[in-house]
Amino acid sequence: MYKVQYRASAAKMLRRMPRNVAKTVVRKIDQLAVSPYAPNNNVTRLKGEEGYRLRVGDWRVLYEIHDDVLVIEIIKIGPRGGVYR
């Protein structure tokens, strides 16, 4: 199982979003940490930059996988349109 680390901006967004949505996002991230390379329709490799995107409803989670230390680093969490900027 991989450890999950949040950047400050991602943790701040989790605190600011509605509680029920935040719980759903955290649950999906925890499922991802168990097996980050398992086939998942909601995960896509980012084009033009490092990392992956996890879709949770209208929210997006951008993350990187560091296999050498077994860490998933959550880079950014945001609504569908604004997370990629």
C-alpha atoms as a printed R data frame, in Angstrom:
   type eleno elety resid chain resno       x      y       z
1  ATOM     1    CA   MET     A     1   0.000  0.000   0.000
2  ATOM     2    CA   TYR     A     2   1.247  3.454  -0.896
3  ATOM     3    CA   LYS     A     3   1.352  6.358   1.533
4  ATOM     4    CA   VAL     A     4  -0.604  9.475   0.520
5  ATOM     5    CA   GLN     A     5   0.938 12.932   0.912
6  ATOM     6    CA   TYR     A     6  -0.943 16.148   0.200
7  ATOM     7    CA   ARG     A     7   0.635 19.393  -0.947
8  ATOM     8    CA   ALA     A     8  -0.509 22.416   1.073
9  ATOM     9    CA   SER     A     9  -2.772 23.696  -1.718
10 ATOM    10    CA   ALA     A    10  -4.509 20.306  -2.078
11 ATOM    11    CA   ALA     A    11  -5.074 20.002   1.682
12 ATOM    12    CA   LYS     A    12  -6.455 23.544   1.763
13 ATOM    13    CA   MET     A    13  -8.922 22.746  -1.024
14 ATOM    14    CA   LEU     A    14 -10.100 19.637   0.844
15 ATOM    15    CA   ARG     A    15 -10.858 21.803   3.881
16 ATOM    16    CA   ARG     A    16 -12.750 24.360   1.773
17 ATOM    17    CA   MET     A    17 -14.962 21.994  -0.241
18 ATOM    18    CA   PRO     A    18 -18.290 20.627   1.062
19 ATOM    19    CA   ARG     A    19 -17.738 17.950   3.706
20 ATOM    20    CA   ASN     A    20 -19.636 15.194   1.869
21 ATOM    21    CA   VAL     A    21 -17.656 15.812  -1.332
22 ATOM    22    CA   ALA     A    22 -14.370 15.898   0.595
23 ATOM    23    CA   LYS     A    23 -15.179 12.526   2.190
24 ATOM    24    CA   THR     A    24 -15.881 11.022  -1.229
25 ATOM    25    CA   VAL     A    25 -12.624 12.417  -2.653
26 ATOM    26    CA   VAL     A    26 -10.578 11.093   0.289
27 ATOM    27    CA   ARG     A    27 -12.239  7.670   0.002
28 ATOM    28    CA   LYS     A    28 -11.345  7.485  -3.715
29 ATOM    29    CA   ILE     A    29  -7.758  8.548  -2.983
30 ATOM    30    CA   ASP     A    30  -7.491  5.855  -0.297
31 ATOM    31    CA   GLN     A    31  -8.766  3.242  -2.771
32 ATOM    32    CA   LEU     A    32  -6.151  4.443  -5.241
33 ATOM    33    CA   ALA     A    33  -3.393  4.092  -2.611
34 ATOM    34    CA   VAL     A    34  -4.111  0.388  -2.243
35 ATOM    35    CA   SER     A    35  -3.287 -0.312  -5.891
36 ATOM    36    CA   PRO     A    36  -2.394  2.751  -7.972
37 ATOM    37    CA   TYR     A    37  -1.783  0.797 -11.183
38 ATOM    38    CA   ALA     A    38  -5.012 -1.229 -11.122
39 ATOM    39    CA   PRO     A    39  -7.285 -0.610 -14.129
40 ATOM    40    CA   ASN     A    40  -9.587  2.293 -13.304
41 ATOM    41    CA   ASN     A    41 -11.873  4.137 -15.722
42 ATOM    42    CA   ASN     A    42 -11.546  7.363 -13.736
43 ATOM    43    CA   VAL     A    43  -7.741  7.624 -13.945
44 ATOM    44    CA   THR     A    44  -5.919  9.129 -16.908
45 ATOM    45    CA   ARG     A    45  -2.253  9.887 -17.484
46 ATOM    46    CA   LEU     A    46  -1.717 13.628 -18.008
47 ATOM    47    CA   LYS     A    47  -0.546 14.766 -21.421
48 ATOM    48    CA   GLY     A    48   2.407 17.124 -21.630
49 ATOM    49    CA   GLU     A    49   3.392 16.804 -17.978
50 ATOM    50    CA   GLU     A    50   4.132 14.241 -15.278
51 ATOM    51    CA   GLY     A    51   1.371 12.638 -13.282
52 ATOM    52    CA   TYR     A    52  -2.171 11.374 -13.409
53 ATOM    53    CA   ARG     A    53  -5.707 12.667 -13.065
54 ATOM    54    CA   LEU     A    54  -8.417 11.046 -10.935
55 ATOM    55    CA   ARG     A    55 -12.010 12.004 -11.712
56 ATOM    56    CA   VAL     A    56 -14.434 12.132  -8.757
57 ATOM    57    CA   GLY     A    57 -17.752 13.490 -10.043
58 ATOM    58    CA   ASP     A    58 -17.166 17.114 -11.060
59 ATOM    59    CA   TRP     A    59 -13.875 17.258  -9.132
60 ATOM    60    CA   ARG     A    60 -10.396 16.370 -10.348
61 ATOM    61    CA   VAL     A    61  -7.395 15.177  -8.353
62 ATOM    62    CA   LEU     A    62  -3.964 15.604  -9.931
63 ATOM    63    CA   TYR     A    63  -1.271 13.365  -8.474
64 ATOM    64    CA   GLU     A    64   2.121 11.788  -9.025
65 ATOM    65    CA   ILE     A    65   3.257  8.301  -8.060
66 ATOM    66    CA   HIS     A    66   6.730  7.936  -6.542
67 ATOM    67    CA   ASP     A    67   7.467  4.207  -6.749
68 ATOM    68    CA   ASP     A    68  10.901  4.423  -5.135
69 ATOM    69    CA   VAL     A    69   9.417  5.529  -1.783
70 ATOM    70    CA   LEU     A    70   5.865  4.135  -2.251
71 ATOM    71    CA   VAL     A    71   4.199  7.555  -2.061
72 ATOM    72    CA   ILE     A    72   1.288  9.069  -3.954
73 ATOM    73    CA   GLU     A    73   1.669 12.853  -3.880
74 ATOM    74    CA   ILE     A    74  -1.596 14.755  -4.300
75 ATOM    75    CA   ILE     A    75  -0.635 17.889  -6.182
76 ATOM    76    CA   LYS     A    76  -3.915 19.656  -6.794
77 ATOM    77    CA   ILE     A    77  -7.642 19.188  -6.176
78 ATOM    78    CA   GLY     A    78 -10.209 21.343  -7.898
79 ATOM    79    CA   PRO     A    79 -13.395 21.606  -9.929
80 ATOM    80    CA   ARG     A    80 -13.393 20.130 -13.402
81 ATOM    81    CA   GLY     A    81 -12.628 23.288 -15.371
82 ATOM    82    CA   GLY     A    82 -10.141 25.080 -13.156
83 ATOM    83    CA   VAL     A    83  -7.781 22.383 -11.922
84 ATOM    84    CA   TYR     A    84  -5.604 22.249 -15.029
85 ATOM    85    CA   ARG     A    85  -4.503 25.914 -14.975
